[in-house]
Amino acid sequence: MASVDLNPTAVENYANPKTCFFHVIFKAASLAFYILSAVFVSNFVIIFVVTVLLAALDFWVVKNVSGRILVGLRWWNEINDLGESVWKFESLDQESLARMNKKDSWLFWWTLYLTAALWIVLAIFSLIRLQADYLLVIGVCLTLSIANIIGFTKCRKDAKQKIQQFASQTIASQFSSTLQSAFSVV
């Protein structure tokens, strides 16, 4: 006789497994190639080019694909007519953001921060081993990683601020219409 679970717990799966895969694979590939190249490759130029290329692919995928799909955020930077750098942020509406898959979001943010932390650890090892040329590779990869962290963190703060403004406006308009209806009855 089969047992029946009377209290099933809903296990949330990844809503976008392919996007999650590509979000992680380029991070893992650049880190793995850099680490394994110390053992198998002796040509610094190859190590530099391949590692930076994989990190650039990761940057592009996170900024243009996985950020939009996994957390509903998008950012970019423009130079205006005055030559000033202007950050632009885009996010889904409040309802769509509330429906985002929690596992997808968790994977997005944790891998974003973990990758930067691992590049910092590799930089420390490179300093200890007195390999200044490898710090250049790590510096480029860390810069790309931190650029995404800064962009998406600012974008998330901007999205929260827009949600708070929307909520304030909605409450204020509701209060105003309630007052108007109360005084119009009198």
N, CA and C of each residue as an Amber inpcrd file, in Angstrom:
protein
   558
   0.8450000  -1.1690000   0.0000000   0.0000000   0.0000000   0.0000000
   0.8940000   1.2380000   0.0000000   0.6080000   2.1520000  -0.9040000
   1.4180000   3.3650000  -1.0390000   0.9990000   4.3890000   0.0010000
   1.9910000   5.0790000   0.5300000   1.6740000   6.1280000   1.5030000
   1.3420000   7.4210000   0.7720000   0.4210000   8.1450000   1.3320000
  -0.0150000   9.4020000   0.7380000   0.4310000  10.5340000   1.6580000
   1.0730000  11.5110000   1.0690000   1.5220000  12.6700000   1.8430000
   0.3510000  13.6250000   1.9850000  -0.1450000  13.7510000   3.2140000
  -1.2980000  14.6050000   3.4620000  -0.9420000  16.0820000   3.5080000
   0.3190000  16.3850000   3.6950000   0.7480000  17.7690000   3.7730000
   1.8770000  18.0060000   2.7690000   1.5430000  18.0360000   1.4860000
   2.6170000  18.2130000   0.5050000   3.1660000  19.6300000   0.5590000
   4.4510000  19.7280000   0.4500000   5.0690000  21.0530000   0.4130000
   5.3730000  21.3820000  -1.0390000   5.0200000  22.5490000  -1.4160000
   5.2660000  22.9820000  -2.7890000   6.7310000  23.3710000  -2.9280000
   7.4200000  22.6490000  -3.7680000   8.8160000  22.9480000  -4.0210000
   8.8730000  23.7820000  -5.2930000   9.3830000  24.9810000  -5.1590000
   9.4560000  25.8770000  -6.3020000  10.6850000  25.5290000  -7.1240000
  10.4690000  25.2520000  -8.3960000  11.5630000  24.9660000  -9.3060000
  11.9840000  26.2490000 -10.0030000  13.0580000  26.1570000 -10.7510000
  13.5010000  27.3070000 -11.5310000  12.5040000  27.5270000 -12.6640000
  12.0630000  28.7420000 -12.8260000  11.1100000  29.0620000 -13.8830000
  11.8020000  29.1450000 -15.2430000  13.0820000  29.4790000 -15.2260000
  13.8500000  29.6630000 -16.4650000  15.1630000  28.8870000 -16.3880000
  15.0940000  27.5640000 -16.4680000  16.3230000  26.7760000 -16.2750000
  17.3960000  27.0300000 -17.3290000  17.0160000  27.2960000 -18.5650000
  18.0220000  27.5600000 -19.6040000  18.7430000  28.8730000 -19.3360000
  17.9840000  29.8760000 -18.9450000  18.5950000  31.1640000 -18.6190000
  19.5010000  31.0260000 -17.4080000  19.0470000  30.2810000 -16.4030000
  19.8730000  30.0470000 -15.2130000  21.1740000  29.3410000 -15.6010000
  21.0690000  28.3670000 -16.5040000  22.2520000  27.6350000 -16.9500000
  23.2630000  28.5860000 -17.5810000  22.8080000  29.4150000 -18.5180000
  23.7320000  30.3320000 -19.1860000  24.2090000  31.4490000 -18.2610000
  23.4040000  31.7800000 -17.2630000  23.8350000  32.7770000 -16.2790000
  25.0410000  32.2520000 -15.4950000  25.0430000  30.9650000 -15.2250000
  26.1100000  30.3610000 -14.4230000  27.2790000  29.8760000 -15.2790000
  27.0160000  29.3620000 -16.4760000  28.0530000  28.6730000 -17.2480000
  29.2260000  29.5790000 -17.6310000  28.9650000  30.8230000 -18.0300000
  30.0810000  31.6890000 -18.4230000  30.8980000  32.1370000 -17.2180000
  30.2400000  32.3130000 -16.0800000  30.9790000  32.6210000 -14.8500000
  31.9030000  31.4580000 -14.5000000  31.3190000  30.2660000 -14.5050000
  32.0910000  29.0640000 -14.1770000  33.1890000  28.8240000 -15.2020000
  32.8870000  29.0580000 -16.4760000  33.8750000  28.8130000 -17.5300000
  35.0800000  29.7380000 -17.3980000  34.8250000  31.0300000 -17.1490000
  35.9620000  31.9570000 -17.0360000  36.8050000  31.6490000 -15.8010000
  36.1370000  31.3730000 -14.6840000  36.8790000  31.0160000 -13.4670000
  37.6290000  29.6970000 -13.6380000  36.9680000  28.7010000 -14.1910000
  37.5990000  27.3820000 -14.3630000  38.7640000  27.4620000 -15.3330000
  38.5850000  28.1790000 -16.4450000  39.6810000  28.2840000 -17.3970000
  40.8780000  28.9810000 -16.7630000  40.6240000  30.0550000 -16.0420000
  41.7210000  30.7750000 -15.4060000  42.4680000  29.8760000 -14.4120000
  41.7270000  29.1700000 -13.5880000  42.3540000  28.3180000 -12.5690000
  43.0870000  27.1440000 -13.2090000  42.4400000  26.4710000 -14.1620000
  43.0510000  25.3000000 -14.7970000  44.1790000  25.6710000 -15.7530000
  44.1520000  26.8840000 -16.2800000  45.2070000  27.2870000 -17.2110000
  46.5710000  27.3640000 -16.5230000  46.5590000  27.6050000 -15.2380000
  47.8230000  27.6400000 -14.4970000  48.5150000  26.2800000 -14.5450000
  47.7240000  25.2220000 -14.6860000  48.2760000  23.8700000 -14.7230000
  48.5920000  23.4290000 -16.1510000  47.6970000  23.7520000 -17.0940000
  47.7870000  23.1660000 -18.4300000  48.3100000  24.1010000 -19.5200000
  48.2720000  25.3890000 -19.3160000  48.6720000  26.3380000 -20.3600000
  49.7830000  27.2300000 -19.8150000  50.8400000  27.3860000 -20.6080000
  51.9380000  28.2270000 -20.1410000  51.9980000  29.5650000 -20.8760000
  51.1390000  29.7680000 -21.8730000  51.1520000  30.9900000 -22.6640000
  50.2050000  32.0180000 -22.0490000  50.7710000  33.1190000 -21.5230000
  49.9750000  34.1430000 -20.8570000  48.9600000  34.7920000 -21.8000000
  49.3330000  34.9890000 -23.0490000  48.4290000  35.6450000 -24.0010000
  47.1590000  34.8120000 -24.1940000  47.2960000  33.5250000 -24.3290000
  46.1280000  32.6420000 -24.4800000  45.2650000  32.7030000 -23.2240000
  45.8980000  32.6490000 -22.0780000  45.1570000  32.7180000 -20.8060000
  44.3970000  34.0340000 -20.7300000  45.0690000  35.1290000 -21.0560000
  44.4310000  36.4400000 -20.9980000  43.2410000  36.5230000 -21.9500000
  43.4680000  36.1810000 -23.2110000  42.4310000  36.3420000 -24.2330000
  41.2140000  35.4620000 -23.9290000  41.4310000  34.2010000 -23.6410000
  40.3040000  33.2860000 -23.4180000  39.5460000  33.6410000 -22.1390000
  40.2620000  33.9250000 -21.0690000  39.6030000  34.2690000 -19.8010000
  38.7950000  35.5590000 -19.9370000  39.3730000  36.5830000 -20.5360000
  38.6700000  37.8530000 -20.6990000  37.4950000  37.6920000 -21.6610000
  37.6550000  36.9060000 -22.7070000  36.5530000  36.6620000 -23.6320000
  35.3820000  35.9810000 -22.9190000  35.6710000  34.9750000 -22.0950000
  34.6080000  34.3030000 -21.3350000  33.9620000  35.2500000 -20.3190000
  34.7610000  36.0870000 -19.6820000  34.2070000  37.0630000 -18.7340000
  33.3590000  38.1030000 -19.4560000  33.7680000  38.4990000 -20.6600000
  32.9780000  39.4540000 -21.4400000  31.6550000  38.8280000 -21.8840000
  31.6860000  37.5630000 -22.2600000  30.4380000  36.8610000 -22.6000000
  29.5170000  36.7930000 -21.3880000  30.0990000  36.5330000 -20.2240000
  29.3220000  36.5130000 -18.9870000  28.6960000  37.8870000 -18.7320000
  29.4920000  38.9350000 -18.8680000  28.9920000  40.2930000 -18.6650000
  27.8070000  40.5630000 -19.5830000  27.9470000  40.2190000 -20.8590000
  26.8870000  40.4700000 -21.8280000  25.6230000  39.6660000 -21.5090000
  25.7900000  38.3890000 -21.1960000  24.6340000  37.5370000 -20.8910000
  23.9030000  38.0550000 -19.6550000  24.6340000  38.4030000 -18.6130000
  24.0040000  38.8880000 -17.3800000  23.2930000  40.2180000 -17.6370000
  23.9770000  41.1410000 -18.2820000  23.4300000  42.4860000 -18.4810000
  22.2430000  42.4930000 -19.4330000  22.2890000  41.7120000 -20.4970000
  21.2760000  41.7990000 -21.5390000  20.2350000  40.6790000 -21.5480000
  20.5140000  39.5670000 -20.8830000  19.5720000  38.4490000 -20.9460000
  19.1020000  38.0370000 -19.5580000  20.0110000  37.4970000 -18.7520000
  19.5750000  36.9080000 -17.4810000  19.0640000  37.9340000 -16.4900000
  19.5970000  39.1360000 -16.4920000  19.0830000  40.1690000 -15.5980000
  17.6340000  40.5040000 -15.8910000  17.3130000  40.5620000 -17.1470000
  15.9470000  40.8910000 -17.5560000  14.9940000  39.7310000 -17.2690000
  15.4340000  38.5160000 -17.5580000  14.5480000  37.3580000 -17.4140000
  14.4460000  36.8850000 -15.9660000  15.5650000  36.8210000 -15.2550000
  15.5610000  36.2350000 -13.9110000  15.0910000  37.1930000 -12.8240000
  15.4040000  38.4850000 -12.9460000  15.0100000  39.4410000 -11.9000000
  14.2160000  40.6260000 -12.4340000  13.9590000  40.6700000 -13.7340000
  13.1370000  41.7340000 -14.3010000  13.7800000  43.1020000 -14.3000000
  15.1070000  43.1460000 -14.3350000  15.8260000  44.4180000 -14.2910000
  16.7330000  44.5600000 -15.5090000  16.9210000  45.8080000 -15.9130000
  17.8290000  46.0940000 -17.0230000  18.4520000  47.4580000 -16.7850000
  19.7420000  47.5910000 -17.0870000  20.4250000  48.8710000 -16.9210000
  21.3610000  49.1060000 -18.0830000  21.6580000  50.3630000 -18.2970000
  22.6860000  50.7270000 -19.2520000  23.1690000  52.1270000 -18.9110000
  24.2650000  52.4920000 -19.5180000  24.8880000  53.7760000 -19.2410000
  25.0420000  54.5130000 -20.5620000  24.6510000  55.7730000 -20.5800000
  24.7640000  56.5950000 -21.7840000  25.5880000  57.8350000 -21.4770000
  26.1530000  58.3880000 -22.5160000  26.8360000  59.6740000 -22.4080000
  25.9140000  60.7080000 -23.0620000  25.4860000  61.7120000 -22.2880000
  24.5620000  62.7110000 -22.8280000  25.3150000  63.7460000 -23.6670000
  24.5780000  64.7450000 -24.1700000  25.1680000  65.7680000 -25.0370000
  26.2340000  66.5990000 -24.3430000  26.1640000  66.6830000 -23.0090000
  27.1510000  67.4470000 -22.2490000  28.3980000  66.6300000 -21.9150000
  28.4180000  65.3610000 -22.3450000  29.5570000  64.4890000 -22.0680000
  29.5050000  63.8310000 -20.7020000  28.3460000  63.9240000 -20.0460000
  28.1920000  63.3250000 -18.7190000  27.6540000  61.9090000 -18.8310000
  28.0890000  61.0730000 -17.9310000  27.6170000  59.6930000 -17.8740000
  26.2670000  59.6490000 -17.1650000  25.2830000  59.0250000 -17.8080000
  23.9290000  58.9570000 -17.2550000  23.5130000  57.4890000 -17.1760000
  23.1330000  57.0510000 -15.9830000  22.6590000  55.6870000 -15.7910000
  21.1780000  55.6230000 -16.1200000  20.7660000  54.6050000 -16.8480000
  19.3610000  54.3740000 -17.1970000  18.9460000  53.0340000 -16.5930000
  17.7660000  53.0140000 -15.9890000  17.2740000  51.8030000 -15.3410000
  15.8940000  51.4580000 -15.8620000  15.6480000  50.1720000 -15.9930000
  14.3570000  49.6800000 -16.4350000  13.9820000  48.4930000 -15.5640000
  12.7250000  48.4270000 -15.1690000  12.2720000  47.2630000 -14.4110000
  10.8360000  46.9610000 -14.7920000  10.4480000  45.7520000 -14.5190000
   9.0680000  45.3580000 -14.7530000   8.1580000  46.0970000 -13.7920000
   6.8720000  46.0640000 -14.0580000   5.9240000  46.7010000 -13.1420000
   5.8490000  45.9250000 -11.8370000   5.1690000  46.5070000 -10.8600000
   5.1270000  45.9500000  -9.5040000   4.5620000  44.5320000  -9.4880000
   3.4910000  44.3040000 -10.2220000   2.8710000  42.9770000 -10.2240000
   3.7970000  41.9350000 -10.8290000   4.4540000  42.2800000 -11.9170000
   5.3680000  41.3420000 -12.5740000   6.5760000  41.0460000 -11.6950000
   7.1010000  42.0760000 -11.0270000   8.2310000  41.8540000 -10.1190000
   7.8370000  40.9390000  -8.9670000   6.6060000  41.0810000  -8.4740000
   6.1290000  40.2420000  -7.3660000   5.9970000  38.7880000  -7.7930000
   5.7810000  38.5370000  -9.0840000   5.6160000  37.1730000  -9.5800000
   6.9320000  36.5170000  -9.9760000   8.0310000  37.2220000  -9.8740000
   9.3200000  36.6480000 -10.2670000   9.6130000  35.4260000  -9.4060000
  10.2230000  34.4260000 -10.0260000  10.5550000  33.1900000  -9.3440000
  11.6590000  33.4490000  -8.3140000  11.4240000  33.0270000  -7.0740000
  12.3740000  33.2840000  -5.9800000  13.6940000  32.5480000  -6.1900000
  13.6250000  31.3170000  -6.7120000  14.8680000  30.5640000  -6.9490000
  15.7070000  31.2160000  -8.0330000  15.0450000  31.6650000  -9.0950000
  15.7680000  32.3530000 -10.1650000  16.4560000  33.6030000  -9.6250000
  15.7240000  34.3730000  -8.8370000  16.2600000  35.6000000  -8.2570000
  17.4290000  35.2920000  -7.3270000  17.2590000  34.2870000  -6.4890000
  18.3210000  33.8920000  -5.5510000  19.5770000  33.5000000  -6.3080000
  19.4270000  32.6750000  -7.3450000  20.5730000  32.2430000  -8.1430000
  21.2550000  33.4460000  -8.7900000  20.4670000  34.3520000  -9.3250000
  21.0180000  35.5290000  -9.9890000  21.9040000  36.3370000  -9.0380000
  21.3510000  36.7200000  -7.8830000  22.0890000  37.5980000  -6.9710000
  23.2810000  36.9020000  -6.3380000  23.1180000  35.6590000  -5.9040000
  24.2220000  34.9670000  -5.2400000  25.3830000  34.7210000  -6.1900000
  25.1180000  34.3040000  -7.4200000  26.2200000  34.0590000  -8.3510000
  26.8850000  35.3730000  -8.7620000  26.1100000  36.4380000  -8.8210000
  26.6790000  37.7430000  -9.1550000  27.7280000  38.1530000  -8.1170000
  27.3660000  38.0550000  -6.8300000  28.2890000  38.4400000  -5.7610000
  29.3900000  37.4050000  -5.5340000  29.0650000  36.1430000  -5.6530000
  30.0500000  35.0820000  -5.4250000  31.1690000  35.1250000  -6.4650000
  30.8150000  35.4120000  -7.7010000  31.8380000  35.4950000  -8.7490000
  32.8460000  36.5930000  -8.4440000  32.3660000  37.7510000  -8.0530000
  33.2820000  38.8490000  -7.7080000  34.1630000  38.4660000  -6.5260000
  33.5830000  37.8030000  -5.5390000  34.3640000  37.3720000  -4.3720000
  35.4580000  36.3780000  -4.7740000  35.1300000  35.4670000  -5.6700000
  36.1360000  34.5000000  -6.1240000  37.2550000  35.1800000  -6.9060000
  36.9260000  36.1820000  -7.7190000  37.9770000  36.9190000  -8.4290000
  38.8760000  37.6620000  -7.4440000  38.3070000  38.1660000  -6.3650000
  39.1160000  38.8400000  -5.3380000  40.0540000  37.8470000  -4.6630000
  39.5540000  36.6620000  -4.3510000  40.4000000  35.6220000  -3.7460000
  41.5320000  35.2510000  -4.7000000  41.2150000  35.1070000  -5.9880000
  42.2580000  34.7910000  -6.9720000  43.2780000  35.9240000  -7.0830000
  42.8350000  37.1640000  -6.9200000  43.7600000  38.2980000  -6.9440000
  44.7160000  38.2320000  -5.7600000  44.1930000  37.8550000  -4.6150000
  45.0470000  37.7240000  -3.4240000  46.0970000  36.6380000  -3.6420000
  45.6780000  35.4890000  -4.2010000  46.6430000  34.4190000  -4.4910000
  47.6870000  34.8710000  -5.5040000  47.2630000  35.6490000  -6.4810000
  48.1900000  36.1460000  -7.4870000  49.2070000  37.1080000  -6.8640000
  48.7430000  37.9220000  -5.9140000  49.6640000  38.8120000  -5.2000000
  50.6570000  38.0220000  -4.3550000  50.1650000  36.9900000  -3.6750000
  51.0300000  36.1660000  -2.8350000  52.1060000  35.4770000  -3.6720000
  51.7120000  35.0230000  -4.8740000  52.6690000  34.3290000  -5.7500000
  53.5050000  35.3030000  -6.5740000  53.2810000  36.6070000  -6.3610000
  54.0190000  37.6580000  -7.0720000  53.8840000  37.5480000  -8.5890000
  52.6600000  37.3130000  -9.0520000  52.3790000  37.2230000 -10.4860000
  51.5530000  38.4470000 -10.8940000  52.2370000  39.5470000 -11.0970000
  51.5670000  40.8120000 -11.3940000  50.8480000  40.7740000 -12.7320000
  51.3900000  40.0440000 -13.7110000  50.7290000  40.0010000 -15.0100000
  49.3600000  39.3300000 -14.9270000  49.2060000  38.3550000 -14.0560000
  47.9100000  37.6930000 -13.8990000  46.9030000  38.6000000 -13.1840000
  47.4040000  39.5900000 -12.4530000  46.4990000  40.5710000 -11.8460000
  45.7680000  41.3760000 -12.9170000  46.3820000  41.5380000 -14.0730000
  45.7300000  42.2280000 -15.1810000  44.4990000  41.4470000 -15.6470000
  44.6260000  40.1560000 -15.7980000  43.4990000  39.2950000 -16.2010000
  42.4010000  39.3910000 -15.1550000  42.7960000  39.2320000 -13.9170000
  41.8230000  39.2740000 -12.8220000  41.1760000  40.6500000 -12.7340000
  41.9590000  41.6940000 -12.9310000  41.4240000  43.0540000 -12.8810000
  40.3420000  43.2920000 -13.9190000  40.5530000  42.8200000 -15.1340000
  39.5450000  42.9810000 -16.1880000  38.2840000  42.1950000 -15.8220000
  38.4550000  40.9510000 -15.4080000  37.3040000  40.1080000 -15.0510000
  36.5570000  40.6640000 -13.8420000  37.2870000  41.1330000 -12.8660000
  36.6640000  41.7100000 -11.6690000  35.9320000  43.0040000 -12.0090000
  36.4960000  43.8110000 -12.8900000  35.8440000  45.0510000 -13.3110000
  34.5090000  44.7710000 -13.9980000  34.4840000  43.7840000 -14.8820000
  33.2280000  43.4170000 -15.5550000  32.2010000  42.9160000 -14.5450000
  32.6610000  42.1200000 -13.6010000  31.7660000  41.5700000 -12.5830000
  31.2060000  42.6730000 -11.6830000  32.0600000  43.5740000 -11.2610000
  31.6260000  44.6690000 -10.3790000  30.7170000  45.6440000 -11.1260000
  30.9560000  45.8470000 -12.4170000  30.0790000  46.7190000 -13.2030000
  28.6470000  46.1840000 -13.1950000  28.4930000  44.8670000 -13.3450000
  27.1520000  44.2760000 -13.2870000  26.5590000  44.3870000 -11.8840000
  27.3730000  44.1900000 -10.8730000  26.8700000  44.3150000  -9.4990000
  26.3590000  45.7320000  -9.2490000  27.1510000  46.7280000  -9.6170000
  26.7550000  48.1200000  -9.4040000  25.5070000  48.4450000 -10.2160000
  25.5010000  48.0620000 -11.4790000  24.3580000  48.3520000 -12.3350000
  23.0690000  47.7360000 -11.8340000  23.1020000  46.4570000 -11.4860000
  21.8800000  45.7960000 -11.0320000  21.4730000  46.2140000  -9.6320000
  22.4240000  46.5420000  -8.7800000  22.0790000  47.0320000  -7.4420000
  21.3950000  48.3950000  -7.5390000  21.9440000  49.2860000  -8.3620000
  21.3050000  50.5890000  -8.5680000  19.9350000  50.4180000  -9.2090000
  19.8320000  49.4990000 -10.1280000  18.5620000  49.2530000 -10.8040000
  17.5180000  48.7200000  -9.8280000  17.9320000  47.8270000  -8.9380000
  16.9980000  47.2810000  -7.9430000  16.5260000  48.3880000  -6.9930000
  17.4440000  49.2690000  -6.5750000  17.0640000  50.3910000  -5.7040000
  16.1130000  51.3280000  -6.4330000  16.3730000  51.5810000  -7.7070000
  15.5020000  52.4410000  -8.5050000  14.1140000  51.8160000  -8.6400000
  14.0530000  50.4930000  -8.8400000  12.7640000  49.7970000  -8.9580000
  11.9910000  49.8890000  -7.6450000  12.6720000  49.7020000  -6.5160000
  12.0040000  49.8080000  -5.2120000  11.4860000  51.2250000  -4.9830000
  12.2730000  52.2110000  -5.3910000  11.8610000  53.6040000  -5.2250000
  10.6200000  53.8930000  -6.0750000  10.5750000  53.3730000  -7.3030000
   9.4050000  53.5680000  -8.1640000   8.1740000  52.8920000  -7.5710000
   8.3600000  51.7100000  -6.9930000   7.2410000  51.0050000  -6.3630000
   6.7250000  51.8090000  -5.1720000   7.6350000  52.3530000  -4.3700000
   7.2250000  53.1550000  -3.2180000   6.5090000  54.4250000  -3.6650000
   6.9890000  55.0690000  -4.7250000   6.3320000  56.2660000  -5.2480000
   4.9330000  55.9230000  -5.7610000   4.8180000  54.8020000  -6.4680000
   3.5240000  54.3690000  -6.9840000   2.5520000  54.1000000  -5.8320000
   3.0480000  53.4100000  -4.8070000   2.1980000  53.1100000  -3.6480000
   1.7700000  54.3990000  -2.9500000   2.6740000  55.3390000  -2.7830000
   2.3430000  56.6220000  -2.1430000   1.3090000  57.3830000  -2.9560000
   1.4960000  57.4110000  -4.2660000   0.5410000  58.1070000  -5.1300000
  -0.8250000  57.4360000  -5.0860000  -0.8500000  56.1180000  -5.0710000
  -2.1090000  55.3830000  -5.0270000  -2.8420000  55.6450000  -3.7160000
  -2.1110000  55.6120000  -2.6190000  -2.7210000  55.8800000  -1.3050000
  -3.2190000  57.3130000  -1.2400000  -2.4220000  58.2530000  -1.7300000
  -2.8220000  59.6630000  -1.7070000  -4.0640000  59.8910000  -2.5660000
  -4.1030000  59.2940000  -3.7460000  -5.2780000  59.4850000  -4.6020000
  -6.5090000  58.8100000  -4.0040000  -6.3280000  57.6630000  -3.3810000
  -7.4420000  56.9730000  -2.7160000  -7.9620000  57.8210000  -1.5570000
  -7.0540000  58.3840000  -0.7700000  -7.4350000  59.2410000   0.3530000
  -8.1650000  60.4880000  -0.1540000  -7.6440000  61.0730000  -1.2170000
  -8.2500000  62.2670000  -1.7950000  -9.6600000  61.9810000  -2.3170000
  -9.8310000  60.8710000  -3.0160000 -11.1600000  60.5380000  -3.5390000
 -12.1300000  60.2110000  -2.4050000 -11.6320000  59.6170000  -1.3330000
 -12.4860000  59.3320000  -0.1710000 -12.9400000  60.6270000   0.4750000
 -12.0220000  61.5840000   0.6270000 -12.3830000  62.8810000   1.1910000
 -13.3840000  63.6210000   0.3030000 -13.1540000  63.5880000  -1.0060000
 -14.0640000  64.2720000  -1.9190000 -15.4640000  63.6660000  -1.8490000
 -15.5400000  62.3490000  -1.8210000 -16.8480000  61.7010000  -1.7540000
 -17.5220000  61.9640000  -0.4140000 -16.7360000  62.0530000   0.6530000
 -17.3210000  62.3300000   1.9740000 -17.9020000  63.7400000   2.0380000
 -17.1900000  64.7160000   1.4440000 -17.6850000  66.0850000   1.4820000
 -18.7710000  66.3420000   0.4440000 -18.7910000  65.5790000  -0.6350000
 -19.8150000  65.7990000  -1.6400000 -21.1680000  65.2600000  -1.2000000
 -21.1740000  64.3130000  -0.2770000 -22.4150000  63.7580000   0.2570000
 -23.0850000  64.7750000   1.1780000 -22.2770000  65.5490000   1.8990000
 -22.7990000  66.4960000   2.8770000 -23.4540000  67.6220000   2.2430000
